[in-house]
Amino acid sequence: MNQVEKVNLLDFDRQGLREFFAQLGEKPYRAEQVMKWMYHHLEDNFENMTDVGKALRTKLEAVCYIGPPKTLFDKGAVDGTHKWLLGMDGGNAVEAVYIPEPTRGTLCVSSQVGCGLNCQFCSTATQGFNRNLATSEIIGQMWVAAKHLGNVTHQNRRITNVVMMGMGEPLLNFDNVVKAMSLMRDDLGFGLASKRVTLSTAGLVPMIDKLSESIDVSLAVSLHAANDELRTELVPLNKRFPIAELMASCQRWIARKPRTSITFEYTLMKGVNDQPEHARQLIKLMRKLPTCKVNLIPFNPFPGTRFERSDMETIRAFQTQLLNANILTMLRRTRGDDIDAACGQLKGQVLDRTRRQAEFRKRLDEGAVHAA
């Protein structure tokens, strides 16, 4: 069998791997042996799995493989942030980013090739959309980063947190994302606690409800405005699921998971959503969920955008206004912007199935002509 016909074992969570081994006539514990090699030892060669019998290794070699995405290039920033461009099929590629801090290391993972939501301030949106990533392509990003960083599960843990905040809307690739997150959490996978795996969504209300019933992870909501008119302009999905519906789903999430909180992400753009009245609107909204917190993100510019980053004085004033109203408010420090790895800057290689990439390039060309 060639690799196209073989099964990629990174596509299975623990239960799926046990079922696959049962189809091969093997006992379930053999699946768990192999799973430990895959994620604890980051081994992709069956011959090196020394406690797996020779006959089984030969059988596995014939029908399956362990195939993480190929690294097209990787690049480090001056602040220690690291970015990988990972090849998919047919010229597509996505980006994953590792952000080291003194007490933790966070990996930002993509869920789609491009994104279909067209949020106006996001660089990924300008590339359009091609397809959802397979489970192997999602967990494979973590596998590649862990291998590069020398991560050892339960011992030398370089990756302590994962955020599904890379390219794409995770809840539009629900099944594959949930399987990948279960591998991040599984003791035979990467063994992360539930609070250390976070999914960020632009607000697909029915899928937020479904997520709360499917897996125990943390939730972040990309809010960016606290009134419907402005949020619909910035996040077009808001037209389908307006703020009142979104907040109701967040209240249901908290009711199901009373010991957790939700993080609301708010990107500050100069003269757009950073004024005192915007802060007052946000305070009024957050009072409906007093246990939750706000994460303020300075806008990260990219070529062709019409938005600008708010100045630090305005950002600090916005934060102070929220803190004075007893809203827990964090300010995200911009990391990796010298390698375009900061929040909202991720761009892979997308064979766009929409017209968005072409339209964006046309606007860029027209802007260059006008400037000349």
Secondary structure as GFF3:
##gff-version 3
##sequence-region A 1 372
A	DSSP	beta_strand	7	8	.	.	.	ID=ss1
A	DSSP	three_ten_helix	9	11	.	.	.	ID=ss2
A	DSSP	alpha_helix	14	23	.	.	.	ID=ss3
A	DSSP	alpha_helix	28	39	.	.	.	ID=ss4
A	DSSP	three_ten_helix	46	48	.	.	.	ID=ss5
A	DSSP	alpha_helix	54	63	.	.	.	ID=ss6
A	DSSP	beta_strand	64	65	.	.	.	ID=ss7
A	DSSP	beta_strand	70	76	.	.	.	ID=ss8
A	DSSP	beta_strand	82	87	.	.	.	ID=ss9
A	DSSP	beta_strand	93	101	.	.	.	ID=ss10
A	DSSP	beta_strand	104	108	.	.	.	ID=ss11
A	DSSP	beta_strand	112	114	.	.	.	ID=ss12
A	DSSP	three_ten_helix	124	127	.	.	.	ID=ss13
A	DSSP	beta_strand	129	132	.	.	.	ID=ss14
A	DSSP	alpha_helix	135	149	.	.	.	ID=ss15
A	DSSP	beta_strand	161	164	.	.	.	ID=ss16
A	DSSP	three_ten_helix	170	173	.	.	.	ID=ss17
A	DSSP	alpha_helix	174	185	.	.	.	ID=ss18
A	DSSP	three_ten_helix	194	196	.	.	.	ID=ss19
A	DSSP	beta_strand	197	201	.	.	.	ID=ss20
A	DSSP	alpha_helix	205	214	.	.	.	ID=ss21
A	DSSP	beta_strand	218	222	.	.	.	ID=ss22
A	DSSP	alpha_helix	228	234	.	.	.	ID=ss23
A	DSSP	three_ten_helix	236	239	.	.	.	ID=ss24
A	DSSP	alpha_helix	243	256	.	.	.	ID=ss25
A	DSSP	beta_strand	262	268	.	.	.	ID=ss26
A	DSSP	alpha_helix	276	286	.	.	.	ID=ss27
A	DSSP	beta_strand	293	298	.	.	.	ID=ss28
A	DSSP	alpha_helix	312	324	.	.	.	ID=ss29
A	DSSP	beta_strand	329	331	.	.	.	ID=ss30
A	DSSP	three_ten_helix	337	339	.	.	.	ID=ss31
A	DSSP	alpha_helix	356	371	.	.	.	ID=ss32
###
